[in-house]
């Protein structure tokens, strides 16, 4: 006899995590506000960059243009993630947010490469720059980016999709600060080389944030063990329960930001009150490890797993 427990599975993700639903709803509203601000100021920076002749300002404007597209993509992903599960997609569309975050990370890489290329060209052929106009426009961009960061920062730790937008805004903020510094150096000191140099600094910040975001997205798509979860400790803890002989075929992965899933086979020493052991294991996973979506298979001592199951990691 095999007893299985499927606790709070995919169709109950939002119900079992009401705080996750709240975070997503609030993040969705914040993203809409940031989208409007970014789109409006994007045009101002493009015009200002063209008039002033500043590469740093145009780089910042290009990044803000990507921000606008990234936020629009994130809003679409957040919308489609709310669609309910169906027979074809039993986990629903939650992974759409992870895919959006991955695309945003990839575009950040592309932006940094473009900025470095343009900076290299400028080093060899410095162009006249209107430092005072560059500084003024960059200051306005900084103000807009700070508002955007304030609106979305509290949601970034709960959602990779929102964190992707937050990283875009953060690098844009750093870009605005750098553009202001470059503008002041060009305006007050006549250092034309400061513009392409600051552009390279901007690109390095972009690369750092993009690498972290892409790495986390790939971990989710590869169904790696979530950060902060020690799978060996989970196994040892389950095996300390009275009546449990062994825990094997243990898997923990992330379905979407903040939602971990677990499956495990629990072999018993004897078939004595297996229902109680099932409840004890479930309660332990929820209370100690904060994993609410679990599938547990209870196996009697003489149970032999099918041959094809033996190839799975223990």
N, C-alpha and C positions, 0 to 999 in steps of 0.2 A: 504494500500500500504506500502511495506517495501523497503527501499533503502539500498543497501549494497555497501561498498567500500572495495576492496581488494588492498591495496597499497603496491607495491614492495614485493610481496610474494616470496615463496621459490625459484622459478625458476629464480628470479632476485637477489638473495643474493649477488653474487659476483659483478654484474653490479652496484648495488646500493651502494655497499661498496668497491670501488676499492682499498682503503687503506688496507682493510682486505686481499684482494687477494695478494697485494704486500707483506704484512707481512708474509703470508703463504709461498710465493715463496722464499723470502729471508731466512726464518727460515728453509725451506727444504734444501737449499744449505748449511747453517751453520751446520745442523745436520749431513749431509754427511761427512763434514770435521771432526767433533768431533768424529764420529763413527770410522774413520780410526785411529785417534790419540789414542782413548781409547783402541781399539783392539790391537794396537801395544804395548802399555805400559802395558796392562793387563798381557801379558806373561812375561814381564820383572819383574813385581812385584811378580808374582807367583813364579818365579824362585828365586828371591831375598829373598822372605819370607821363602821358603823351605831351602835355604842355611843358612840364618841367624838364623832361628828358631824363628822368631818373629810372635806372634799372631796378633799384631796390623797391621803389614805389610800384613799378609795373609788376615786379615779382610778387609783391604783397597783394596787388590787385588781382593777379592771376590766381594766387592762392585763394583769395576771397571768392573768385569765380568758381573754383573747384569746391570751396566750402558750400556755396549755394547749391551746386549740383549734389554734393554729398548729403546735405541736409534734406533735400528733396527725395533722394534715394532712401535715406533713413526713415523719413515719414512714410514713404510707400511700404517699406519693410515692416514698420510698426503697425501699419494698417492691415497688411495681409496676414501678419502674425496673429491677429485677432480672429481670423476665420476659424471656425470649429473643425475638429478632426472629422474624417470621413473614412469610408471603407478603403479607399485608395491611399490615404495618408493618415494612418492611425495616430500619429503623434502631432497632427495638425501642421501648421506652417511656422512654428517657432524658429526654425533654423533660418528663415528668411532674414532675420535680424543679424545673424552671424555672417551670412553671405554678404549683406550690405556693409557690415563692418570690414570684411575682408577686401571688398572692392575699394572702400575708402582708404584703407591702408596701402593698397597697391597704387592708388592715384597719388598718395603722398610721396611715394618713392619716385614716381614719374616727375612730379613737380620739382623735387630736389635736384634731379639730374638736369632738368631744363635750366634751373637757376644757375647751377655750376657751369653749364656750357655757355650761357649768356655772359656770366661774370668773366670767364676766360677770354671771351671775345672783347669785352670792355677793357680788360687789363692791357690789351695790345692796341686799343684805339679808344682813348678816353674822349668823351664827348662833353660839351658844355651842359651844365645842369643848373637849374634855378633852385638853389638851396632853400630859399625862403618859402617858395610855393610847396616844394617837396615836404618841408617840415610841417607846414600847416595842414596839408592833406593827410599826412601820416598821423598827426595828432588826432584828427577826426576819426581815422580808422581805429586808433587805439581805444578811443572812447566807445565806439560801437562794439569792438571785440570784448571789452571788459563787461559790457552789458550782457553780451551773449554768454560769456563764461559764467557770470552770476546766475543766469537763468538755467543753465544745464549742469553745472558742476556737481550738484548734490545727487544727480541721477546717474552719473558716470560709473560709480562703483557698483551699481546694481545691474548694469546693462552694457554689453560690449558694443552694441549698435550706437547707443548714446555716447559711450566713451570715444568711439571713432569720431563723432562730431566734436566732442570736447577737445580732442587732440588737434583737430583741424583749427578750432578756435584758439587754442593755446599757442600753436605755432604761428598763427596769424597775429596774435597779440605780440609775441616775441618779434615777429617780422615788423610790426608797426613801431615797436620800441627801437629796433635796429634802424629802421628807415628814418626815424626822428634823429637818432644819433648821427647817422650818415648825412642827413640834411643839414644839421648844425655844423658838422665838420666842413661840408662843402660851402655853406653859406658864410660862416665866420672865419674859416681858416683857408678856404680855397683848395682843400684836399680832394680833388676829383677821384682819386683812387679809393677813397673811403666807401664810395657807393658800391662798386663790385665786390670789395672785400666784405662789407657787411652782408651782401647778398649770399656769399659763401657761408657765412656764419648762420644765416637763416636756414640754408639748406641742410646744415649739419643737425640743427634742432629738429627739422622735419624728419630726417632719416632716423633719428633716435626714437621718436614717438611712433613712426610707422613700423619700425622693426618690432617693437613690443606688441603693438596691436595685431599685426599679421601673425606673430608667433602664437598669441593667445587664441586667435581665430582658428588657426591650423590645429591647435591642440583640441579644440572643441570638435572640429570636423573629423579628426582622427580618433575621437572618443577616448582621449587620454584621461587619466585620473585627475579630477579637479584639484586645484591648488588648495593646500591646507588639509587634505584628506590623506591619511596614512593607511594604505590598504592592508599592510601587514598587521597593523594595530587592530583593525577591524576583525581580521581573521582570528587573531589571538584572543580578542575579547569574546567573540562568539563561542570559541572553544572552551572558555572558562565556565560557560553555563552548564549546570548540572544536567547530565543525560546526553550531552553532545559529545560525539566521538571525534568528528572532524568537520571543518568548513572548507569547501573546495569550489572550483569554478566560480570564483568571486570576481565580479566585474563592477566597476563604478565609473560612470562617465557623466558628461554634461549634455543635456538636451538643448538648453539655451541658457542665457545668462541667469545665474542664481538658482537654477533647477538641476539638481543632481539626481541620477537614477542608479539603482543598485540591483544586481541579481546575485544569488548565492545558493548553493546546494549545501544543506546541513545534514550530515550523516549522524544517526543516533546510535547509542550503545545498545539500547533496547527500545522497543515500541511501547513505552510507558508514558502515557499522557502527552502524546505528540502535539496536541492542540495547544497545551499550555506552553510548551517549548516554542511553538510558532509565535504565540503572543509575546513571549519574553524576548525573543530575538527582534521582533518588529519594534517593540517598545525601546529596546536598547539602541537600535539604529536611529530612531527618531530623537530620543532624549540626549544621547551621548554624542552622536555624530551629526545630528541635524539633517539626516537623509530621510525624506518623507515618502519618496516614490521607490518602493522596494518590491521585489518579487523573490520569495523564499520557497525553495523546494525542500521538503523534509523527506529524508530517505531512511528506510529501515536498515538494520545492520547487514542483512543478506542481499541488499539491492545491488544489482550490477548495471552500470550505465552502458548504453549502446556504444559500440566500438567507435563510431564517428565522434562521440563527445569527448573521447579520451585525448584528442589532439588539441583541445582548448587549453589555455594556460590554467594552471592550478592556483 
